[in-house]
Amino acid sequence: MTNLPWSRQYPSEIPLELDFPDQPLTYFLVQSAEQYPDQVSILFMGKALSYKELLQESYRFANVLLNLGIQKGDRIGIMLPNTPQSVIAYYGTMFAGAVVVQFNPMYVDREIHHQAIDSGIRLMLTLDLIYPKVAKALQETSVEKIIVASIKDYLPFPKNLLYPIKVRKDGQHVKITYDQYTLSYTKLMKNATSHPVSAAIHPSEDLALLQYTGGTTGLSKGVQLTHTNLVANTVQARHWIWKCKPGSETMLCALPFFHVYGMTVGMNLAIIIAAKMLLLPRFHASDVLQTIDREKPTLFPGAPTMYIALLNHPDLEKYNLSSIEACISGSAPLPLEVQERFEAVTGGRLVEGYGLTEASPVTHCNPIWGKRKNGSIGLPWPNTRAKIVDSETWGELPPGKPGELIVKGPQVMKGYWNRPTETEETLRDGWLLTGDIGIMDEEGYFSIVDRKKNMIIAGGFNIYPREVEEVLFEHPAVLEAAVIGVPDPYRGETVKAFLVLKNGENVTEEELNAYCRDRLAAYKVPRSYEFRTELPKTMVGKVLKRALQEEEEKAMAEKKRNISPSDAS
């Protein structure tokens, strides 16, 4: 395989081709529990679980499911933040041969209902704090039972007694009535055995996970990921961090496990190397800084907005972040300034990677210890093929020419759940069409120019928002930037920038305009700027450009309605 463009750039410690165990994903938890039984697997708000205990609890949850009549292939909903139950239920579901369906706890009723109906889940595990919302949203779905867990379940004494009870806005306590439909996680687990459970799994065929996409183009779709898909991406990740020592690392898990990136590069990667997972239910910069200073994590996968928030925290200098050795940044482009500042503060390595839900999710990454190219997404991972093609002819394009990035590898999904037409449109001869516009250079390093659907066409010119955003990020007053295309009667579309400024900084539209004109072709310069205190984001810090687009469309529609015939004339 030395004829691959990127083969010469691979660190000698990372093979271009790997062998993957023909096993279910649960195999790694069993291995780590056998080899490092007393190693801490989870540290959560002061409560520690060893790998032996995590395995036993996962078996216990698998037996809970079997006792409730769950069978191989049934879908089980998990709607939890990063808590011990989220890890236990994830692996316990797979031990039972069922399929995990992750739900974002921030979902509203409509989103919960749609995903429950589409996936056909039989059971939902959720948190007492959000139970009323979940119960309401699951009416008229296939869900037979709701299991309710609590943060208190795995808190040490006396924290479990002092943990606050959720109070509604009207001052009344949320009271959960347990019956045949609503079950207590604590009671179920107490009455279940931890006897080992191992369903007959065919790793390359049987689903481990239905992971729903963000729904950037309409309703979200279920991505079918097999055990082989998840095993492959976990093994690929493990080899990419080749310097890490099994049983000796500590993983800061601020990325939510219900997101495919946090699931693979946080939870699954931690388990294959028997790392201690520091679970944080939500990202708060102060909590993260305190956790790093106190617990000394060595690994910190994250998103650019997380690193930006830490670097701009007013008390940053009070904390020691030098334990950080390696960070892979994903979910959004990593600005060069953020990378350089974070490495200067920690002394560790922060590299940009790339992936998508349909690939479990990682396909590319810059070498952590080796030659990297800032501003690129790096090299394809082992066993992964990638090329840039013309979207119309599907002919492969030469280095340096932009086109659509397509990938192939063992981590690529089986297809979309109950959507054969969309599967055929996205998977062609084993190649996954990413929908991203990319470039490959002579050495095999790839860069993402932008999303194909995000591309702005102004006056016949193609404008990629990421390029404009990178320029804006370099301005000393700018903390965050997002660029979208808005309708223009003359040019078809024009460029609009949404900005969040750093604390204490001020800049005018005129100053930004002059700044951009020095660095961009005239047709790429934003025609308008909007200053905000924050940008809409997903739970992993990815800017929701769709939300910005919808706001613009709504404002324009409102403006049209307010124009009277006489005004228009």
Number of C-alpha atoms within 10 A of each C-alpha: 8 8 7 12 16 19 18 12 16 18 16 10 12 17 16 18 12 13 11 14 14 15 15 26 25 23 16 22 23 19 17 24 21 13 15 19 19 15 20 22 30 26 20 20 16 12 13 21 20 19 27 21 19 25 26 20 25 30 28 26 28 33 26 23 23 18 12 13 10 20 15 18 16 19 26 28 27 26 23 28 23 22 23 25 26 21 21 19 24 27 27 29 32 28 29 27 28 27 28 25 26 24 23 19 18 14 13 12 14 11 16 22 18 16 22 26 14 16 22 17 22 18 22 24 26 25 22 22 17 16 21 13 15 23 17 12 18 22 11 10 16 15 20 14 19 25 21 20 22 20 20 17 13 21 19 14 11 8 14 14 10 10 12 10 13 14 12 10 7 6 8 9 11 15 12 13 10 12 10 9 12 18 18 19 20 15 10 18 18 12 11 18 16 19 13 14 18 16 14 12 22 15 19 18 13 21 29 31 26 22 25 25 18 15 12 13 10 7 13 16 22 24 26 25 30 28 24 26 28 27 29 25 27 29 21 25 21 20 17 21 19 13 13 17 11 16 21 13 19 25 29 28 29 26 29 26 27 24 22 26 27 24 22 22 29 27 25 28 23 29 25 23 22 29 31 27 26 27 24 21 19 16 17 13 19 15 13 18 18 16 18 20 16 12 14 19 24 22 26 23 22 26 24 21 23 20 20 20 16 17 17 13 13 11 11 17 10 10 14 16 23 17 17 23 20 24 25 22 27 27 24 18 23 24 20 15 13 18 20 13 15 20 18 12 15 16 15 18 19 27 25 30 25 25 19 16 20 27 25 29 27 26 28 24 25 28 25 22 15 11 12 18 16 16 18 25 27 27 29 27 26 25 18 19 17 21 22 25 22 15 16 8 7 12 12 16 16 15 17 14 14 18 26 25 27 25 21 22 21 22 26 30 25 21 20 23 18 14 12 11 9 13 17 13 10 19 21 12 8 15 17 23 18 19 17 20 24 25 24 26 15 11 14 20 22 29 24 22 21 20 18 17 11 19 19 25 16 20 13 10 13 12 24 23 23 21 15 22 20 19 16 23 19 15 14 13 18 18 20 22 23 22 24 25 22 18 16 12 7 9 13 14 19 23 24 20 20 20 23 18 19 14 13 6 11 10 13 9 14 11 10 18 15 11 16 19 15 10 13 14 10 10 16 21 23 23 13 15 17 12 15 12 10 14 20 13 13 14 16 24 19 18 20 15 18 15 14 17 15 11 12 17 14 12 12 14 11 11 10 11 9 10 11 9 7 6 7 7 6
